[in-house]
Amino acid sequence: MTVPDAARAHVDDLAAFITASPSSYHAAAEASRRLVDGGFVRLHETDAWTLEPGGRYVVVRDGSVIAFALPDAAHATTPFAIVGAHTDSPGFKLKPKPTSSGPGGWLQAGVEVYGGPLLNSWLDRELELAGRIVDVDGAEHLVRTGPLLRIPQLAVHLDRSVNEGLALDKQRHTQPVWGVGEDDDADVLADVAALACVPAERVGGYDLVVADTQPPRAFGAGEALFAAGRLDNLLSTHAALLAVRDARPSGAIAMFAAFDHEEIGSASRSGAAGPFHEEVLVRISAALGAGPEERARAYAASFHVSSDVGHAVHPNYADRHDPANRPVAGGGPILKINANQRYATDAHGAAVWSAACAAADVPSQEFVSNNAIPCGSTIGPIAATRLGIRTVDVGVPILSMHSARELASVVDPWYLTRAMSAVLAR
C-alpha cells in the first residue's frame, strides 16, 4: 500500500498526541492546549458564560473535554453537529496503600484492573504511572513517571504448560515490580508525588493509571502499519479534535466531545452517562436565547457521530468475524451496526454517514458482529438515550483491541478525520 503524505503527517501527529496522553487527564489537557493554541477560548464551569456568534470555546471536566464552534449566525434553534469519543483506555489503576515488599526482596506496586485489558499483553513491558495528584488544598497536578514498573512473566522453566494456555489471576499475577531491596522507607506514591513537586504528606488524593512507555511507530511494508498503546480510543479523540479545530461551521454548531470512563460503563460525573454533555448543551442553548421549546427543536435537527475503534478481520482467527461483513485495515472507517442497539446506528444515521464519506472522498466499510460472538458497546447508545439526538456509531478497524499495544493502518485515522470534518460542515 502506498501511503499519501497527508496520511503520514496525520499519523505522526496522532503519535505525538498519544505520547502526550498517558492518562485521560493528560488527554483532556492536551486537547484543550491544542485548541486554545488554535484560537479557542477556555471556559470554566464555575464562571458565567458569555458566548458570541462565531466564537470557539473549550471546557474540561476531569478527564473529559468538550469544544464547540458557533456559526456566525447561530440562534436559538441552531442544531448541533457532534463528533464524540472517549479518552480512557483499559489497563490498571494504582490502589490505596500501593507499596509492598514482595518475596525475594522485590518492591511491588498494588494495582487494580481497569476495564477489560488483555492481561497477557501487559507482561514484560516497561510501564509508567500517569494521571493526577490532588493536594490537600485541592490543587490538581498532572504527573507521569516515565519507565518505572514491569509485570514480570513466569519463566517457561517454572511453568512447562504455559504455551498450552496462560491463565493470569488478576490479583496475584498482575502486580508490577518497581525496585529491589528491603527499604522500609520505599513509597511508590511518594516518588510519584515528588515528580509533581507535592510532598507526600500533602497528597490529598490521586488517580494514577499504568501506561506503556514504548513510543508509537509506523512499520511494515511501506510503513503502512501503525502500532501504539491507547489507540482505543485516543485515535478517535485525535480525529475528532482535528475536525473541530479546523471546522468553519455555517448551518450547525460544530462540537467535539470526548468522555472519560467509557471502558467501565461511562457512569460518572465526567462520563457519557453523566450530566456533563447535557449541561454544556443547555448552557450553549441558553446563551443563544433558547428555552425548552427551542432547545427541543435544535436537538431534533442535530446529529452525533460516536467514534470508537472496531475490529478488523484477524488473519489468524477469521472464523470469529461475520462471513459477509469483513472490515479490512486500510479500507476506510467502519459503520457499526447492531440489531440490539449496542451501537446506535439506524437507517437515517447510516445515510448521513455515507453522504459524509462520499463528500470527503473517503472509502467506508460496515461492521456487524458474528451472531455467536456478542459485540461490545460505545458512548453512542448512551448519548442517544440521554439526549435524544440521532446518533451513528463509527470507527477505525484495528487488531489487538484492548492490548497494551494495538495495531491499525496508517491511512484509516486520516480517512476518519476527513469524514468527521464533512459531518461538521453540514
N, C-alpha and C positions, 0 to 999 in steps of 0.2 A: 504494500500500500504506500502510495506517495502522500506525504502529509503536507498540506498547504502551510506556507509560512505563517499565516494568520492563526492557524490552529496551534502551531508550535509555540508562538508567542503567548497565546491564551493559556496553554497548559503550563508554560513557565511561570506565568502569573498565578495560576492555581497552586503550583508548587510553593511559591512564596507565601500565599495565603495560608496553606496548610501548615507550613513551617512556623508561621507566626501564631498559630491557633492550636496549641496543645490541649486546651480545655474549652468548654463552651463560653466561659467568661472571657478568655483571650479572643475567641472568635467574634463575640459581640463587640468587644473593644476595638479589634482590628477593622471590622466592618464599619463601625462608627468613625474611626480615624480616617479611613479611606474616603468615606462620604463627606466628612467635614472638609477634608483637603480638596474635594471636588465641588465645594460650594454649598453643601447642605448646612443648615443651621441646627445645632444641637438643642433639643428641647429637654426639659426636666419635668418629671411628673408632678412635682410639688409646686411648680410655677403655674400661673395663669398663661394660657396660650393665646397669642395673637397671631393669626395666620393670614398671609397675604396671597391673593391670586398670583400664580406664577412662582410662589415660594417653594423651597425644597427643604425638608426637615427630617431629622432622625432622632429617635428616642430609644434608650436602652433600659431594660429591666433585667437585672441579674445577668443570666447568660442568654438573654433573648434581645432581639433588636428589630425595630420597625422603622422603615424610612418611607417617605412619600413625597411626590412631586405634584403640585397643583397646576392644572391648566390656567392660562391667563384669564379665561372666562369662567372659572369654577363658580358654581352656585349651589343652592340648597339641594337640588336633585341630581347633581353630577354623580354618575356611578363610579365605582372603583374597579380598576384592573389590578389584580393582586398576584404576585408570584411568591409562593411560600415554600419554606424548607425547615430543617431543624439543625441545630448547632452541636448537639451532643452525639457521642459515639459510644458503642458498647465497650466495656473494659472492666476496670477496677477503681474503687474509691477508698481512700485512706480511712481506717476506722479510728474511733477514740482509743486512747492509750495504745498507740500503734507500735511502740518499740518493745522488742523482746529479744532475749538471748536464747537462741536455739541450741539443740545438741551439737556438739562438735565445735563450739565456740563461735558459731555464726550469729551475727546481728541480723534480725529479721524485722520487716515492717508488716503490720497487720492490715490486710486489705479485704474489702467486701466486693463481691461480684456485682457489677453494674450492668443491667440489661442482659443480653444473651450473647456474650462473646464466644468465638471459637477458642476454647481454653488452650488447646494444644498449640495454637499459633502464637501465643504469648510466651512460650517457653524459650529459654536460651537467647533472649534479646536484651540489649542494654536499654533500660527504660528510665523515664523521668517522672517526677511528681510535678504537677502543674495545677493551677487554679487560683483560689483567692484565700487570703487570710484577713480576718476582720479583727481589729484590735479592740481593747476594752472601751475605747472611746467611740467605737462604731465606724472608724475609718477602714475602707477596703483597700487591700494591697494585692495586686496581681503578682504572681511569682511562678517561676519554673526553675527546676534544679539542673537541667542537663542530665547526662547519664549518671544514674545513682543506684538503680535497682536491677535485679535479674532474678527470674524464676527458673531455677536450675532443674533440668530434667534428670531423671534417674538413669544411670548408665545401663546399657543393654546387658552388661555382665551381672547386674543385680536384678534384672527382670528379663529373663530369656524369652518370655512370651509377648514382649511389648509390641513387636511388629505384627502380631496376630490380633491386636486390639488394645488401644490405650484408654484406660479409664482413670480420669482425674477426679479426686474428691475435692469439691470446691473449697473446703476448709483446710484440709491437711496438705494439699499438693500445690496450692497457688500462692503461698506466702513468700514474697521475694526476700532475697538476702541483700544487704546493703553494706556489710562490713564484717570484720572478724575481730575477735578479742573478747575479753571479759570486762570491758569498760562499764562500770556502774553508772557513769555519767552520760553514756551514749543516749542520744534522743533524736530520732529522725525528724520529729516535728520542730524541735529547737533549731536543727540545722537548716530546715526549710525556712523557718521564720527569720533566721539571721540573714538569709538572702534577700528578704523583703525589708530588712532593717527594723524588724519588730522583735524586741526582747521576748524570750519565751514566756516570761511571767505576764506579759501584756497581750498574749494571744487570747482573744475572746471566743473565737470560733473559726472554723475552716471548712472549705470544700475543695479537697485536693484529689485529683484523679491521676491515674497512671497512663502515660503515653509512650509510644515507641519513639525512639530518637533517630532511627535510620531516615536519612533525607529522602524525599520523593525523587523519582527519576524516570525518564523515558529510556526505553531499551528495546531490544529485539530487532527483527529485520526492519531496516529503515527507521529504527527508533519510533515505531508506530504504536508501541505499548507503553502504558504509564502505570507505575506502581507507587502506592503511598499508603500510609495509615490514614484513617478517618475520612476516606472518600465518602463513606456513609456517615454524615451527609454533608461534609464541607464542600464536596463537588457541586451539589445543588445550591448551597448557600452562596458560594462564589459566583455561580452563573447568574443567580437572581440579583445579587449585589451589583454586578456589572450592568445588568439590564436596566435596573432602576437608576443607577448613576448616570447612564447615558440617555435616559428617557427624556423626551420632549413632548409631553402629553398634550393632547388637544381636546379630545372628547371625554376622557375619563381620568380620574386621579390615579396615577401610577404608584403602586405600593409594593414594597419588599418587606416580607415578614418572616423572620427566622426564629424558631422557638427552641427552648431547652426541653429536656426530659421526654422527648419522643420515644426514646429507647425503653423507657419504663412506664409508658402509658399516657404521658402528657398531662397528668393530673397534678398540676402545681400552679402557683401564682404566676409563673412565667412560662408555663406550658401552653400548648394549643388548646387544651381543655379548660384552661383557666380564663380569667377575665381580661387579660392584657390586650388582646387583639380588639375585642369589642369595645373596651374603654377608649382605645385610640380612635377607632372608627366613629364613636359617638362624639368625641371631642372635636374631631375634624368637622363632622356634620354640623355640630352646634356653632362652630366658628364661622361656618358658611350660612348660618341662619336657618338651619333645618330643625323642624320639630319632628315628632314621631311619624307623622304622615309623610313628610318629605324624605325622611331617612328610609322608611319602608320602600318608597318608590326608587330611591337610589340603590338600595340593596337588590331590589328585583331586577335591575338592569346591570348589575355588577357581575364580574367573572373572576374566579380564583383558580390559579394553577398551583396544585400541590406537587412539589417535585422531590423525589427521593430515588436513590439508586434502585435498580432492579436486577433481575437475573439474566445474564447471557447464557446461551446453551453451553453447558460444560462438556468439553470433548470426551472426558473420561466417564461421564455419567449422563449421557444423552437421554437415557430412558426416564430420567427424573423430570423431564420437561413435557409440555403439551406436544403431541406429534405434529400438529399443523401450525401452531404459532411458536416460532423458534427465533427469538431475537439474537442477533449477532453483534459482537463488538465492532464498531466502525460503521454500523448500518444506520446510525442516527438515533435520536431519542425514542423511547418507547412510550406508548399509550397504555396505561394499566387498566385492565378491565376485570371485574369480579362480580358474578351474579348475586353474591351475598353481601354486596356493598362493603367489602373490606377495602375496596377502592371506590371513590365517589363518582367515577366516570359514568355519564349517561350519554344518550344519543346526541343531545344538543351540545354537550360539552365536547364530545368527540369531534363534532363538526367544526366547532370553533378552533380546536387544536389543529385539526387537519388544515384548515384555512391559514392558520398562523405559520405552520411548517411550509406550506406552499408559498406564502408571501415572502418567507425568509430564504427560499430555495434550499430547504433542509430536508433530507430524506427522513422518513419516520417508519416506525415498526409498531406492532402490537404485542402485548404480553398478557397471557392468561395462564393460570396455573394448571398443571396436571390435576385431574379430578381427585386422584388418590393422595395428593400432597397439598394440603391447605396452605394458602399464602399468608403472609403477614399483613400488616396494615400500616397506615400513614397518618399524617395530620389531616389528610383530605376529608375523610368522613366526619372527623371531629369538627373541623371548621364548618363544613356544610350543615351539620346538625346545630351547632351553636348559632350560626349567623344566618342560615337560610340562603346563602349566596351559592349560585351554581358553581360547582367545583369539578375539576377534572384532575385525575392523577397521572403523572408522567414521570420520567426519569431517564437514566442512562444505564444501559446493560453492563454489568461488571461480573467478574469472577471473584470468588473468595469472600463473599459478603460476610461481615462480622468477624473477619480475620483481623489480626493486628496489622496486616498489610494487604490491601486489596488491589485489584487489577482492572484497568479499563483501557479502552482505546484512546489514543491522543486526540482524535478528531471529535469524539462524541461530546465532550464538555463544551467545545466551541459551537457545535451544532445546537446544543441545548440553549446556550445564551442567545443565539440568534433567534430561535423560535420564541423564547421568552420576550425578547425585545419587540417582536412582532405583536405579541399579545398586549404589551404595554402601549403600543402605538395605536390601539383600537380607537 
